[in-house]
Amino acid sequence: MGYVLRVRLASFFTGAATASLLGFYILYKDYKVAHESISQQVKAVHESLDGRISVLENLKKTEVSHVEASQATE
């Protein structure tokens, strides 16, 4: 009876270890996919904000040049 119990316990722990490794691997892959998705979203927002800032800086430059031109003519 002791031999059968040892075989069953060994089989159980082998299965539990295999399931744990498989579970960790699936969680790791899920983490990597989620990280990549969030990284792409942040990159898109960053590029959008950079574009908006560039447009605002160009508007400011044109306003400054108009003000300087109007002051030079006065």
Secondary structure, 3 states (H helix, E strand, C coil): CHHHHHHHHHHHHHHHHHHHHHHHHHHHHHHHHHHHHHHHHHHHHHHHHHHHHHHHHHHHHHHHHHHHHHHHHC
